[in-house]
Amino acid sequence: MKPVWIVDDDQAIRWVLEKALGRAGISTRSFACAADVSAALKLDTPGALVSDIRMPGTSGLALLKEVKENYPGLPVIIMTAYSDLDSTVSAFQGGAFDYLAKPFDINEAVTLISRAIQDRLAEEQSVEGSDTVPASSEKGMLTQSSSVAMQEVFRAIGRLAQSNVTVLITGESGTGKELVARALHSHGMRAGGPFVALNTAAIPRDLLEAELFGHERGAFTGASALRRGRFEEASGGTLFLDEIGDMPFELQTRLLRVLSDGTFYRIGGAQPVRVDVRIVAATHQPLEERVQQGKFREDLFHRLNVIRLRLPPLRERREDIPELARHFLGVSARTLGVPAKRLSEPAIAALAQFDFPGNVRQLENFCHWLTVMAPGQTVGVSDLPPEIRAGDIGSLAGRAASDATAGSSATWQQLLALDANVRLTRTEPQVWDTLTRQFERTLLQSSLDVCRGRRVEAASRLGLGRNTITRKLRELGMDPVTAEPATD
């Protein structure tokens, strides 16, 4: 079996992969730059190539293009610390076998590389060769994400963009379903064609049919001219049908016919109209349940459900909230022509713990609100919208404390800020005294627990005198007698 070639300017990454693959019985050869790989390929080829994207000199994507032009059967795995949609899509469009976002699980990386080697061996024994597709870097959505769930979405977009297959996007309202639909269009073969979006739940029932299919002149009262519907407008491109689960049942039959044979009749028309449209549909409704309830056609459901993409709600990818918030604050600032607000660490912690029932759209609205309403350039917890400061924030502190116990990055200062905000928002009296007493009680009890109740040792570790710790224990109602264990 030929060795795996590893290309990365980071020596630590090369070393980790070498050791892990070596333990798996896979030999390796490492390179610090793409130019050395190009020279080595003239003499030999590897079993698989694992390459970083961003390196001095030739990039990993340029190396990928070179490999696919000259060695189309060689599997290339692209890895990068910049987990963005454009890199992912470009890698897949350039013919990459798969994509690894750093930091990656080393066992998963070894499994992926092993699969690439086996796939190449199997391909060599059957059909050889593959076509390449030029990369695309067109922007269309906020693409940066460290979330594992969103990385899977990026991978799916990369694989689906060059296909005409129907895609059903599911997810809660505000998760960005239309942005994903636009990404599928702008990174695909139909990017030069129109992208037409229609929210089927926003159009009155009696107008939706004409909106979709158009009408002939004189088809009904007020139809003074021929009108092309959304299907005709999207011909050669993509039609995005949002909230498809709310489409009236009687129109579902007409939609099914278009999906089946690509033809339809305008209202009042006698001649069929043929269109070439890729359908991307989206819904927040559980379509399987609506089928069982008789509210959605089962045959239409199966027509739409060829490939399903689920967008995770924002509460399932909290690690993206800080970066998204900074992005939206920047957008709001540019729109209003003012300097961008900065989020303090406690404010970021509070935002990251909020559940965001309205998802990304709600976070965007919050950032617009902060740009207008926050008094200073640095946003503190007290500047956050009332939805976060009131009501829910008590549970936020509890969840933050639970997360900290589980090993999250929340500090005790951030948790204290959240707890203080709860009390100040509720206008509790003597907040300073209450929190000070709680702090002292916690610290004293912890020191006594560590020292097994020995006050002299606890006082020494805390930097206090014996008389001071005894007085504090009495002031705080902590029994100094029981605090010191009896001796024989």
TATARA-V946381 format. One record per pair of residues at least 6 apart in sequence whose C-alpha atoms are under 8 Angstrom apart, sorted by the first residue. I is the first residue (numbers start at 0). J is the second residue. If there is no record, write none. Layout:
# TATARA-V946381
I/J ; I/J
This chain:
# TATARA-V946381
0/46 ; 1/26 ; 1/44 ; 1/45 ; 1/46 ; 2/25 ; 2/26 ; 2/27 ; 2/28 ; 2/45 ; 2/46 ; 2/47 ; 3/25 ; 3/26 ; 3/27 ; 3/28 ; 3/45 ; 3/46 ; 3/47 ; 3/48 ; 3/49 ; 4/27 ; 4/28 ; 4/29 ; 4/30 ; 4/45 ; 4/46 ; 4/47 ; 4/48 ; 4/49 ; 5/13 ; 5/16 ; 5/27 ; 5/28 ; 5/29 ; 5/30 ; 5/48 ; 5/49 ; 5/50 ; 6/13 ; 6/29 ; 6/30 ; 6/31 ; 6/32 ; 6/33 ; 6/36 ; 6/48 ; 6/49 ; 6/50 ; 6/51 ; 7/13 ; 7/29 ; 7/30 ; 7/31 ; 7/32 ; 7/50 ; 7/51 ; 7/54 ; 8/30 ; 8/31 ; 8/32 ; 8/51 ; 8/54 ; 8/55 ; 9/31 ; 10/31 ; 13/29 ; 16/105 ; 17/26 ; 17/27 ; 17/28 ; 17/29 ; 19/105 ; 19/106 ; 19/109 ; 20/26 ; 20/27 ; 20/109 ; 21/27 ; 23/109 ; 30/36 ; 32/54 ; 32/55 ; 32/56 ; 32/57 ; 33/54 ; 33/56 ; 33/57 ; 33/58 ; 33/59 ; 33/62 ; 34/56 ; 34/57 ; 37/62 ; 45/73 ; 46/73 ; 46/74 ; 46/116 ; 46/119 ; 47/73 ; 47/74 ; 47/75 ; 47/76 ; 47/112 ; 47/115 ; 47/116 ; 48/73 ; 48/74 ; 48/75 ; 48/76 ; 49/75 ; 49/76 ; 49/77 ; 49/78 ; 50/59 ; 50/75 ; 50/76 ; 50/77 ; 50/78 ; 51/58 ; 51/59 ; 51/77 ; 51/78 ; 51/79 ; 52/58 ; 52/59 ; 52/60 ; 52/77 ; 52/78 ; 52/79 ; 53/59 ; 53/79 ; 59/77 ; 60/89 ; 60/90 ; 60/93 ; 63/75 ; 63/90 ; 63/93 ; 63/94 ; 63/95 ; 64/93 ; 64/94 ; 66/73 ; 67/73 ; 67/93 ; 67/94 ; 67/131 ; 68/131 ; 71/128 ; 71/129 ; 71/130 ; 72/119 ; 72/122 ; 72/123 ; 72/127 ; 72/128 ; 72/129 ; 73/119 ; 74/95 ; 74/96 ; 74/115 ; 74/116 ; 74/119 ; 75/94 ; 75/95 ; 75/96 ; 75/97 ; 76/95 ; 76/96 ; 76/97 ; 76/98 ; 76/99 ; 76/112 ; 77/90 ; 77/95 ; 77/96 ; 77/97 ; 77/98 ; 77/99 ; 78/98 ; 78/99 ; 78/100 ; 78/101 ; 79/99 ; 79/100 ; 79/101 ; 80/100 ; 80/101 ; 80/102 ; 81/100 ; 81/101 ; 81/143 ; 82/100 ; 82/101 ; 82/143 ; 82/144 ; 82/145 ; 82/150 ; 83/142 ; 83/143 ; 83/144 ; 83/153 ; 84/142 ; 84/143 ; 84/153 ; 85/135 ; 85/136 ; 85/137 ; 85/138 ; 85/142 ; 86/136 ; 87/98 ; 87/153 ; 87/154 ; 87/157 ; 88/134 ; 88/135 ; 88/153 ; 88/154 ; 88/156 ; 88/157 ; 88/158 ; 88/186 ; 89/134 ; 89/135 ; 89/136 ; 89/157 ; 90/97 ; 90/98 ; 90/134 ; 90/157 ; 91/97 ; 91/98 ; 91/154 ; 91/157 ; 91/158 ; 92/131 ; 92/132 ; 92/133 ; 92/134 ; 92/135 ; 92/157 ; 92/158 ; 92/161 ; 93/131 ; 93/132 ; 93/133 ; 93/134 ; 94/130 ; 94/131 ; 94/132 ; 96/115 ; 98/154 ; 99/108 ; 100/150 ; 135/186 ; 136/186 ; 137/185 ; 137/186 ; 139/178 ; 139/181 ; 139/182 ; 139/185 ; 140/178 ; 140/179 ; 140/182 ; 144/150 ; 144/319 ; 145/318 ; 145/319 ; 146/316 ; 146/318 ; 146/319 ; 148/311 ; 148/316 ; 149/310 ; 149/311 ; 152/308 ; 152/309 ; 152/310 ; 155/308 ; 156/179 ; 156/182 ; 156/183 ; 157/186 ; 159/183 ; 159/187 ; 160/182 ; 160/183 ; 160/184 ; 160/186 ; 160/187 ; 160/188 ; 161/186 ; 161/187 ; 161/188 ; 162/187 ; 162/188 ; 163/277 ; 164/277 ; 164/278 ; 164/305 ; 164/306 ; 165/277 ; 165/278 ; 165/279 ; 165/280 ; 165/302 ; 165/303 ; 165/304 ; 165/305 ; 165/306 ; 166/278 ; 166/279 ; 166/280 ; 166/303 ; 166/304 ; 166/305 ; 166/306 ; 166/307 ; 166/308 ; 167/279 ; 167/280 ; 167/281 ; 167/282 ; 167/303 ; 167/304 ; 167/305 ; 167/306 ; 167/307 ; 167/308 ; 168/176 ; 168/279 ; 168/280 ; 168/281 ; 168/282 ; 168/307 ; 168/308 ; 168/309 ; 168/310 ; 169/176 ; 169/281 ; 169/282 ; 169/283 ; 169/284 ; 169/307 ; 169/308 ; 169/309 ; 169/310 ; 170/176 ; 170/282 ; 170/283 ; 170/309 ; 170/310 ; 170/311 ; 170/312 ; 171/282 ; 171/283 ; 171/310 ; 171/311 ; 171/312 ; 171/358 ; 172/283 ; 172/357 ; 172/358 ; 173/357 ; 173/358 ; 173/359 ; 173/360 ; 173/361 ; 174/310 ; 174/311 ; 174/312 ; 174/313 ; 174/357 ; 174/358 ; 174/359 ; 174/360 ; 175/310 ; 175/359 ; 175/360 ; 176/281 ; 176/310 ; 177/239 ; 177/241 ; 177/281 ; 180/239 ; 180/279 ; 181/194 ; 184/190 ; 184/194 ; 184/236 ; 184/237 ; 189/235 ; 189/236 ; 189/237 ; 190/236 ; 191/236 ; 192/233 ; 192/234 ; 192/235 ; 192/236 ; 192/237 ; 193/232 ; 193/233 ; 193/234 ; 193/235 ; 193/236 ; 193/237 ; 194/233 ; 194/236 ; 194/237 ; 194/238 ; 194/239 ; 195/229 ; 195/232 ; 195/233 ; 195/236 ; 195/237 ; 195/238 ; 195/239 ; 196/238 ; 196/239 ; 196/240 ; 196/241 ; 197/229 ; 197/238 ; 197/239 ; 197/240 ; 197/241 ; 198/240 ; 198/241 ; 198/242 ; 198/243 ; 199/207 ; 199/240 ; 199/241 ; 199/242 ; 199/243 ; 199/245 ; 199/246 ; 200/241 ; 200/242 ; 200/243 ; 200/245 ; 200/246 ; 204/247 ; 208/250 ; 208/266 ; 209/228 ; 209/265 ; 209/266 ; 210/228 ; 210/229 ; 211/228 ; 211/229 ; 211/230 ; 212/227 ; 212/228 ; 212/229 ; 212/230 ; 212/231 ; 212/263 ; 212/264 ; 212/265 ; 212/266 ; 213/225 ; 213/226 ; 213/227 ; 213/228 ; 213/229 ; 213/265 ; 213/266 ; 214/222 ; 214/225 ; 214/226 ; 214/227 ; 214/228 ; 214/265 ; 214/266 ; 214/267 ; 214/268 ; 215/222 ; 215/224 ; 215/225 ; 215/226 ; 215/265 ; 215/266 ; 215/267 ; 215/268 ; 216/222 ; 216/223 ; 216/224 ; 216/225 ; 216/226 ; 216/267 ; 217/223 ; 217/224 ; 217/267 ; 218/266 ; 218/267 ; 218/268 ; 219/267 ; 228/265 ; 229/238 ; 230/238 ; 230/274 ; 230/276 ; 231/274 ; 233/276 ; 234/274 ; 234/275 ; 234/276 ; 235/274 ; 235/275 ; 235/276 ; 235/277 ; 236/275 ; 236/276 ; 236/277 ; 237/276 ; 237/277 ; 237/278 ; 237/279 ; 238/276 ; 238/277 ; 238/278 ; 238/279 ; 239/278 ; 239/279 ; 239/280 ; 239/281 ; 240/278 ; 240/279 ; 240/280 ; 240/281 ; 241/280 ; 241/281 ; 241/282 ; 242/280 ; 242/281 ; 242/282 ; 242/283 ; 242/284 ; 243/280 ; 243/281 ; 243/282 ; 244/281 ; 244/282 ; 244/283 ; 244/284 ; 244/285 ; 244/286 ; 244/289 ; 244/295 ; 245/284 ; 248/294 ; 248/295 ; 248/296 ; 251/295 ; 251/296 ; 251/299 ; 252/296 ; 252/299 ; 253/263 ; 254/299 ; 255/298 ; 255/299 ; 255/302 ; 256/262 ; 256/263 ; 257/263 ; 258/302 ; 261/273 ; 261/274 ; 261/275 ; 261/276 ; 262/271 ; 262/272 ; 262/273 ; 262/274 ; 263/271 ; 263/272 ; 263/273 ; 264/270 ; 264/271 ; 264/272 ; 265/271 ; 265/272 ; 280/303 ; 286/295 ; 286/300 ; 289/295 ; 290/296 ; 290/297 ; 290/300 ; 312/358 ; 313/319 ; 313/320 ; 313/354 ; 313/355 ; 313/358 ; 313/359 ; 314/353 ; 314/354 ; 314/355 ; 314/358 ; 317/351 ; 317/352 ; 318/351 ; 320/350 ; 320/351 ; 321/347 ; 321/350 ; 321/351 ; 324/362 ; 324/363 ; 324/366 ; 325/341 ; 325/342 ; 327/363 ; 327/366 ; 327/367 ; 328/339 ; 328/340 ; 328/366 ; 328/367 ; 328/369 ; 328/370 ; 329/339 ; 329/340 ; 331/339 ; 331/366 ; 331/367 ; 331/370 ; 332/338 ; 332/339 ; 332/340 ; 332/370 ; 333/339 ; 338/376 ; 339/370 ; 339/376 ; 340/369 ; 340/370 ; 340/375 ; 340/376 ; 340/377 ; 340/378 ; 341/376 ; 341/377 ; 341/378 ; 342/377 ; 342/378 ; 342/379 ; 343/377 ; 343/378 ; 343/379 ; 343/380 ; 344/413 ; 345/379 ; 345/380 ; 345/413 ; 345/416 ; 345/417 ; 346/378 ; 346/379 ; 346/380 ; 346/383 ; 348/409 ; 348/413 ; 349/380 ; 349/387 ; 349/392 ; 349/395 ; 349/417 ; 350/387 ; 352/395 ; 352/398 ; 352/399 ; 353/387 ; 353/391 ; 353/392 ; 353/395 ; 355/361 ; 355/362 ; 365/384 ; 368/384 ; 369/378 ; 369/382 ; 369/383 ; 369/384 ; 373/382 ; 373/383 ; 374/382 ; 380/388 ; 380/416 ; 380/417 ; 380/420 ; 381/388 ; 381/420 ; 388/420 ; 388/421 ; 388/424 ; 389/421 ; 389/424 ; 389/425 ; 392/417 ; 392/421 ; 393/417 ; 393/418 ; 393/421 ; 395/417 ; 396/414 ; 396/417 ; 396/418 ; 399/409 ; 399/414 ; 400/409 ; 400/414 ; 402/409 ; 403/409 ; 403/410 ; 419/430 ; 419/434 ; 422/430 ; 423/430 ; 436/475 ; 440/475 ; 443/457 ; 443/472 ; 446/457 ; 446/460 ; 446/461 ; 447/453 ; 447/454 ; 447/457 ; 447/482 ; 449/457 ; 450/456 ; 450/457 ; 452/482 ; 452/483 ; 452/484 ; 453/482 ; 453/483 ; 453/484 ; 454/465 ; 454/468 ; 454/469 ; 454/482 ; 454/483 ; 455/464 ; 455/465 ; 458/464 ; 458/465 ; 458/468 ; 469/479 ; 472/478 ; 472/479 ; 473/479
